[in-house]
Amino acid sequence: MIYSIGTVCIILGFTLEGMRRASLLIRRRQLLLECLRLCKWMEREVSDRRTSITEMIDAQCESGSTLSDFLRQVQHDMATAPFHLVWKQNVSRYFNCLKKEDLNWLVKVSDAFKNIHIDSVEKELSFTISGIQARYEEALEMEQKFVKIYRTIGFMTGCIAVLLLI
């Protein structure tokens, strides 16, 4: 009886680890997609409506997007520090499942709003969007390749561990 409980626990533990790693890939892709949508929306707001960054953050917080918690924290911290510093701090704090290269592109969003001229902001945002788009496509490719592999390897490793212990 104890051996069967131990067997189930070992297999379950390895399977859950495979599931955790797969979920990190899925979460990375989802976050990059949401950030990409946010940046494209910000670009349209800046170019078409000439909206300020505080108005954009207010609108996104009210919309109930996936990034609302992140944007609320940015909005709260903007009371004490400028946007570009607050954005950088919160990107590294909130997006913990992203790779370093992903974070570097997200930090560049704040650099776009350092510019005074709207044309410069639009160009910088456009450049940043293209970088985030490339990171998203890479995350999508990684997800398609490795999610099933991580899940399967987790289960198979658990089974092999049990066989080795027998």
VEXBADO-721072 format. One line per field, with one value per residue (C-alpha): x, y, z; residue in one letter. Coordinates in Angstrom, 1 decimal, decimal comma. Example, Ala and Ser with C-alpha at 12.3 -4.5 7.8 and 13.67 -1.06 7.14 Angstrom:
! residues 2
xx: c(12,3	13,7) .
yy: c(-4,5	-1,1) .
zz: c(7,8	7,1) .
midren: c(A	S) .
***
This chain:
! residues 166
xx: c(0,0	2,8	4,6	1,6	1,0	4,7	4,5	1,6	3,3	6,5	4,6	2,3	5,3	7,2	4,0	3,1	6,6	6,2	2,8	4,3	7,0	4,4	2,2	5,2	5,5	1,8	1,8	4,8	3,0	-0,2	1,6	3,5	0,2	-1,5	1,6	1,6	-2,1	-1,6	1,3	-0,6	-3,6	-1,2	0,3	-3,2	-4,2	-1,0	-1,2	-5,0	-6,2	-3,0	-3,9	-1,5	0,0	-2,0	-5,3	-4,2	-3,5	-6,8	-8,7	-6,9	-7,5	-11,2	-11,4	-10,6	-7,8	-5,5	-2,8	-5,1	-3,2	0,1	-1,3	-2,9	0,4	2,1	-0,7	-0,2	3,6	3,4	2,3	5,9	8,1	8,1	6,5	9,6	11,1	7,9	7,3	10,8	10,4	7,0	7,9	10,7	8,5	5,2	6,4	8,5	7,8	9,3	12,8	15,3	15,0	11,3	11,7	14,2	11,6	8,9	11,1	11,5	7,9	8,8	11,6	9,2	7,3	10,5	10,2	8,4	7,4	4,5	6,3	9,2	6,8	5,0	8,3	9,7	6,5	6,3	9,9	9,1	5,9	7,9	10,3	7,6	5,9	9,1	9,3	5,6	6,2	9,1	7,1	4,3	6,8	8,3	4,8	3,9	7,1	7,6	4,3	3,4	7,0	7,2	3,9	4,9	8,5	7,2	5,0	7,6	10,3	8,0	7,5	11,2	12,0	9,5	11,0	14,5	13,4	11,8) .
yy: c(0,0	2,4	1,6	2,5	5,8	6,6	5,6	7,9	10,8	10,5	10,3	13,1	15,3	15,0	15,4	18,6	19,9	19,3	21,1	24,0	24,5	24,2	26,8	29,2	29,1	29,6	32,5	34,1	34,1	35,5	38,3	39,2	39,2	41,5	43,8	43,9	44,8	47,5	49,0	49,0	50,7	53,3	54,0	54,6	56,8	58,9	59,3	59,7	61,3	62,8	61,2	61,7	58,7	59,3	59,3	56,1	54,3	55,5	54,2	50,8	50,4	51,0	48,6	45,6	44,3	41,5	44,1	46,2	45,3	46,2	49,5	50,4	49,9	52,1	54,7	54,6	55,0	57,8	60,1	59,9	59,3	60,0	57,5	56,1	55,1	53,7	51,7	50,1	49,2	47,6	45,7	43,9	43,3	42,2	40,2	37,6	34,8	36,7	36,3	39,1	40,0	40,3	42,6	44,8	45,4	46,2	48,7	50,5	51,5	54,0	55,3	56,3	58,6	60,5	62,3	65,6	65,4	63,2	62,0	60,8	59,0	57,3	56,2	54,8	53,0	51,6	50,3	48,8	47,2	45,4	44,1	42,9	41,3	39,4	38,2	37,2	35,1	33,5	32,7	31,3	29,0	27,9	27,2	25,1	23,1	22,6	22,5	19,0	17,9	19,3	17,6	14,3	14,4	15,2	12,1	9,9	11,0	10,2	6,7	6,2	7,4	4,8	2,1	3,0	2,8	-0,6) .
zz: c(0,0	0,9	-2,3	-4,4	-2,6	-3,1	-6,7	-7,3	-5,4	-7,5	-10,8	-9,8	-8,6	-11,9	-13,9	-12,0	-12,7	-16,4	-16,2	-14,4	-17,0	-19,8	-18,0	-17,8	-21,6	-22,0	-19,6	-21,3	-24,7	-23,1	-21,4	-24,5	-26,5	-24,0	-24,0	-27,7	-27,8	-25,2	-27,1	-30,4	-28,6	-27,1	-30,5	-31,9	-29,0	-29,3	-33,1	-33,5	-30,3	-28,9	-25,5	-22,6	-20,8	-17,6	-19,6	-21,4	-18,1	-16,7	-19,7	-19,6	-15,8	-16,3	-19,2	-17,0	-19,2	-18,1	-17,4	-15,1	-11,9	-13,5	-14,8	-11,5	-9,8	-12,5	-12,0	-8,2	-8,4	-10,9	-8,0	-6,7	-9,7	-13,5	-15,8	-17,4	-14,0	-12,7	-15,8	-15,7	-12,0	-12,4	-15,6	-13,8	-10,8	-12,5	-15,5	-13,7	-16,2	-19,2	-20,5	-20,1	-23,8	-23,5	-20,5	-22,4	-25,1	-22,6	-20,9	-24,2	-24,0	-21,3	-23,4	-26,1	-23,8	-22,8	-26,1	-26,3	-30,0	-30,9	-34,1	-32,0	-29,7	-32,6	-34,2	-30,9	-30,2	-33,6	-33,2	-29,8	-31,2	-33,9	-31,2	-29,0	-32,0	-32,7	-29,1	-29,2	-32,3	-30,7	-27,6	-29,7	-31,5	-28,2	-26,8	-29,8	-29,7	-26,0	-24,1	-25,0	-24,6	-21,1	-20,1	-21,5	-20,2	-16,7	-16,7	-18,3	-15,9	-13,0	-14,4	-15,0	-11,5	-10,1	-12,2	-11,0	-7,4	-7,8) .
midren: c(M	I	Y	S	I	G	T	V	C	I	I	L	G	F	T	L	E	G	M	R	R	A	S	L	L	I	R	R	R	Q	L	L	L	E	C	L	R	L	C	K	W	M	E	R	E	V	S	D	R	R	T	S	I	T	E	M	I	D	A	Q	C	E	S	G	S	T	L	S	D	F	L	R	Q	V	Q	H	D	M	A	T	A	P	F	H	L	V	W	K	Q	N	V	S	R	Y	F	N	C	L	K	K	E	D	L	N	W	L	V	K	V	S	D	A	F	K	N	I	H	I	D	S	V	E	K	E	L	S	F	T	I	S	G	I	Q	A	R	Y	E	E	A	L	E	M	E	Q	K	F	V	K	I	Y	R	T	I	G	F	M	T	G	C	I	A	V	L	L	L	I) .
***
